[in-house]
């Protein structure tokens, strides 16, 4: 009876390297991964992406310069003794330009809409969508690759901007961030990616519903402008109209104020701004109106990172839920759509 000899270390290492290379080769041959690479290459090489990244980078660098200018006016003793001073790079402004977080909240939707408004309808109008689906690939690979490629680009761009702010702040201030500040900055980055992904899914949905890229772009920009400018005006008008004419108690006033805040939280831009304020300004201890009894006895000390994350968890859940709903609607519409060009 023949005996099976044990493998030597060299043979085992050779087989492990061969299996690893084979797995990598199979991964590279996977249709979804190939489509993601192709979409990322097309997005990065387009003039649209270059223009978008130029606008966002210049505005964010301008806000960074304004924050450093304002920080330079702070005395050295106060700078050394202040807590969470590194986070002011993201929230501070000199009055001429908004802060870094405000710019991300305002221009982040523009990035998501710009990357997805013609993702599907451009393929349809060129007649390439039917050619792609004639290949032995699953139909949902098309929309999944569009979303995953754009999300990877958004994540890389936002990470680069945040690292640019951190590096510039280290050089200019000379004070390294504490572990708590690092966790807050990472949490802010994750929330920013989820926020831009919501607008990306909205633009993908419009790209599926509308045949023309110009129509889907105008639809996405209209919703962005509505939530950026007009929604707050409408809610304020409703608040003035619904406010009772006679005087009411403090508890009723707080309840009315909280109901107005709940209406404001339908706006994803407001959710993002509220979440970033709580994370990057640790002294914020509440997201709504409070009575004097609720405020009495509280200490004006910064919240730990765990408590701040618990406070912003509803906002994060709202952004993620909205993104999932929009992607599901786009996925359903795309799977039922006729792909043959007319």
C-alpha positions in Angstrom: 0.0 0.0 0.0 1.5 3.3 -1.1 2.1 5.9 1.6 1.3 9.6 1.1 4.4 11.6 1.9 4.0 14.9 3.7 4.7 18.1 1.7 7.8 20.0 2.3 7.8 23.7 3.4 8.8 24.8 -0.1 6.0 22.8 -1.8 3.4 24.1 0.7 4.6 27.7 0.1 4.4 27.2 -3.7 0.9 25.8 -3.5 -0.2 28.6 -1.2 1.2 31.3 -3.6 -0.4 29.5 -6.6 -3.8 29.3 -4.9 -3.6 33.0 -3.9 -2.7 34.1 -7.4 -5.5 31.9 -8.8 -8.0 33.6 -6.4 -6.8 37.0 -7.5 -7.1 36.0 -11.1 -10.6 34.8 -10.6 -11.5 38.0 -8.8 -10.1 40.1 -11.6 -12.1 38.1 -14.2 -15.4 38.6 -12.2 -17.7 40.7 -14.4 -18.8 43.0 -11.6 -15.2 43.8 -10.6 -14.3 44.5 -14.2 -17.4 46.8 -14.7 -16.5 48.7 -11.5 -12.9 49.3 -12.7 -14.2 50.4 -16.1 -16.7 52.8 -14.5 -14.1 54.3 -12.1 -11.7 54.8 -15.0 -14.4 56.6 -17.1 -15.4 58.8 -14.2 -11.9 59.9 -13.2 -10.9 60.7 -16.8 -14.0 62.8 -17.5 -13.9 66.6 -17.5 -17.0 66.7 -15.4 -15.1 65.0 -12.5 -12.1 67.3 -12.9 -14.4 70.3 -12.7 -16.3 69.0 -9.7 -13.1 68.1 -7.8 -11.6 71.5 -8.6 -14.7 73.4 -7.3 -14.9 71.3 -4.1 -11.1 71.4 -3.4 -10.8 75.1 -3.9 -13.8 76.0 -1.7 -12.7 73.6 1.0 -9.2 75.1 0.9 -10.7 78.5 1.2 -12.7 77.6 4.2 -9.5 76.0 5.7 -7.6 79.3 5.2 -10.5 81.2 6.8 -10.4 78.9 9.8 -6.6 79.2 10.2 -6.9 83.0 10.0 -9.4 83.0 12.8 -7.4 80.6 14.9 -4.3 82.8 14.5 -6.1 85.5 16.4 -6.4 83.3 19.5 -3.8 84.0 22.2 -1.1 81.3 22.7 -2.2 80.6 26.3 -5.8 80.1 25.4 -4.7 77.9 22.4 -2.7 75.6 24.7 -5.3 75.3 27.4 -8.4 74.8 25.2 -9.9 71.4 24.7 -10.9 70.0 21.4 -9.2 72.8 19.6 -8.2 70.7 16.6 -11.9 70.2 15.8 -12.3 74.0 15.2 -10.5 73.5 11.9 -13.7 71.9 10.6 -16.2 74.3 12.3 -14.6 77.7 12.6 -15.1 80.5 10.2 -14.0 84.2 10.0 -17.3 85.4 8.6 -16.2 85.8 5.0 -16.3 82.1 4.1 -18.4 79.3 5.6 -16.7 76.5 7.6 -15.5 73.2 6.1 -18.6 71.3 7.3 -20.9 73.9 5.8 -19.2 73.5 2.4 -19.4 69.7 2.5 -23.1 70.0 3.4 -23.7 72.4 0.5 -21.5 71.0 -2.2 -21.6 67.3 -1.3 -24.9 66.8 -3.0 -23.5 68.5 -6.1 -20.8 65.8 -6.2 -23.3 62.9 -5.8 -25.6 64.4 -8.5 -22.7 65.1 -10.9 -21.5 61.5 -10.7 -24.9 59.8 -11.2 -27.3 61.9 -13.3 -26.3 60.2 -16.6 -25.2 56.8 -15.4 -28.0 54.8 -17.0 -29.7 57.0 -19.6 -26.4 57.8 -21.3 -25.8 54.1 -21.8 -29.3 53.7 -23.1 -29.1 56.7 -25.6 -25.8 55.4 -27.0 -27.2 52.0 -27.4 -24.5 50.4 -25.3 -26.8 49.2 -22.5 -28.4 46.5 -24.7 -24.9 45.4 -25.8 -23.7 45.1 -22.2 -26.7 43.0 -21.2 -26.3 40.8 -24.2 -23.1 39.5 -22.5 -23.3 36.6 -20.0 -23.7 38.9 -17.0 -26.5 39.5 -14.5 -28.7 42.6 -15.2 -28.2 44.0 -11.7 -24.4 44.1 -12.2 -24.9 47.3 -14.3 -26.6 49.4 -11.6 -24.5 47.9 -8.8 -21.2 48.7 -10.6 -22.4 52.3 -11.3 -23.2 52.8 -7.6 -20.1 51.1 -6.2 -17.7 52.8 -8.6 -19.1 56.3 -7.8 -19.2 55.5 -4.0 -15.6 54.5 -4.1 -14.6 57.7 -5.9 -16.7 59.8 -3.3 -15.1 58.0 -0.4 -11.6 58.5 -1.8 -12.2 62.2 -2.5 -13.7 63.0 0.9 -11.0 61.1 2.7 -8.3 63.0 0.8 -10.0 66.4 1.7 -10.3 65.4 5.4 -6.6 64.3 5.4 -5.7 67.6 3.7 -7.4 69.5 6.5 -5.7 67.4 9.2 -2.3 67.7 7.6 -2.6 71.4 7.0 -3.8 71.9 10.6 -0.9 69.9 12.0 1.6 72.1 10.1 -0.1 75.4 10.9 -1.1 74.8 14.6 1.5 72.3 15.7 -0.9 70.6 18.1 -1.7 67.0 17.3 -5.3 65.8 17.7 -6.3 63.7 20.7 -7.7 60.1 20.3 -11.2 61.4 21.0 -10.8 64.0 18.2 -9.5 61.4 15.8 -12.6 59.3 16.4 -14.8 62.3 15.9 -13.1 63.2 12.6 -13.4 59.6 11.4 -17.1 59.6 12.4 -17.6 62.8 10.5 -16.0 61.3 7.4 -18.3 58.3 7.6 -21.4 60.5 7.9 -20.2 62.6 5.0 -19.9 59.5 2.8 -23.4 58.3 3.7 -24.7 61.8 3.1 -23.3 62.1 -0.4 -24.3 58.5 -1.2 -27.9 59.5 -0.6 -27.7 62.2 -3.3 -25.9 59.7 -5.6 -28.7 57.2 -5.3 -31.2 60.0 -6.0 -29.4 60.9 -9.2 -29.2 57.3 -10.2 -32.9 57.0 -9.7 -33.5 60.0 -11.9 -31.1 58.6 -14.5 -33.2 55.5 -14.7 -36.6 57.3 -14.8 -35.7 60.0 -17.4 -34.5 59.3 -20.9 -32.5 62.5 -21.2 -29.5 63.3 -19.1 -30.4 67.0 -19.0 -33.8 66.2 -17.5 -32.3 64.0 -14.8 -29.7 66.6 -14.0 -32.3 69.3 -13.7 -34.5 67.1 -11.5 -31.6 66.4 -9.1 -30.4 70.0 -9.0 -34.0 71.2 -8.4 -34.4 69.0 -5.3 -30.9 70.1 -4.1 -31.9 73.8 -4.4 -35.3 73.1 -2.8 -33.8 71.5 0.3 -30.9 74.0 0.4 -32.9 77.2 0.1 -36.7 76.9 0.0 -37.5 74.1 2.5 -36.3 76.1 5.5 -38.4 79.1 4.3 -41.5 76.9 3.9 -41.1 75.4 7.4 -40.6 78.8 9.0 -43.8 80.1 7.3 -45.7 77.0 8.6 -44.3 77.7 12.0 -45.6 81.3 12.0 -49.0 80.2 10.7 -49.4 77.3 13.1 -48.1 79.1 16.2 -51.0 79.8 18.7 -52.1 83.4 19.0 -52.3 83.4 22.8 -49.5 82.8 25.3 -48.9 79.2 26.3 -46.8 77.4 28.9 -43.1 76.5 28.7 -43.8 72.8 28.1 -46.2 73.7 25.2 -43.6 76.0 23.7 -40.9 73.3 23.8 -43.3 70.7 22.3 -44.2 73.1 19.5 -40.5 73.8 18.9 -39.6 70.1 18.8 -42.5 69.5 16.3 -41.0 72.2 14.0 -37.6 70.6 14.4 -39.0 67.2 13.3 -40.3 68.9 10.2 -36.8 70.3 9.6 -35.3 66.8 9.9 -37.1 65.7 6.8 -34.4 67.7 5.0 -31.2 65.5 4.6 -29.0 68.7 4.6 -30.4 69.6 8.1 -29.8 66.0 9.3 -26.2 66.2 8.1 -25.6 69.6 9.7 -27.1 68.6 13.0 -25.1 65.4 13.1 -21.8 67.1 12.3 -22.4 69.9 14.9 -22.9 67.3 17.6 -19.8 65.3 16.6 -17.4 68.2 16.0 -18.7 70.5 18.8 -18.6 68.3 21.9 -20.2 70.9 24.1 -23.5 70.4 22.3 -25.6 68.3 24.6 -29.1 68.2 23.0 -30.6 68.1 19.5 -34.0 69.7 20.5 -35.5 72.4 22.7 -35.4 71.8 26.5 -37.3 73.2 29.4 -35.6 75.0 32.3 -36.2 71.9 34.5 -34.4 69.7 32.1 -31.5 72.1 31.8 -31.2 72.7 35.6 -28.4 70.8 37.2 -26.5 69.8 34.0 -22.8 70.6 33.9 -21.4 72.5 30.8 -18.8 69.8 30.1 -18.0 68.2 26.7 -19.7 64.9 26.0 -17.6 61.8 25.4 -17.5 60.3 21.9 -19.8 57.5 22.9 -22.6 59.8 24.1 -22.2 62.1 21.0 -22.6 59.0 18.7 -25.7 58.0 20.6 -27.2 61.5 20.1 -26.5 61.5 16.3 -27.5 57.9 15.7 -31.1 58.8 14.6 -29.6 61.3 12.1 -27.2 58.7 10.8 -30.0 56.1 10.6 -32.2 58.6 8.7 -29.4 59.3 6.1 -28.7 55.5 5.6 -32.4 54.6 5.4 -33.0 57.4 2.8 -30.1 56.1 0.8 -31.3 52.5 0.9 -34.8 53.5 -0.1 -33.6 55.5 -3.1 -31.3 52.7 -4.2 -34.1 50.2 -3.9 -36.5 52.4 -6.0 -33.8 52.7 -8.6 -33.0 49.0 -8.5 -36.7 48.1 -9.0 -37.2 50.6 -11.8 -34.1 49.4 -13.6 -34.9 45.7 -13.3 -38.3 46.3 -14.9 -37.1 48.7 -17.6 -37.0 47.9 -21.3 -33.3 48.2 -22.3 -33.6 48.1 -26.1 -33.2 51.5 -27.6 -36.0 52.8 -29.8 
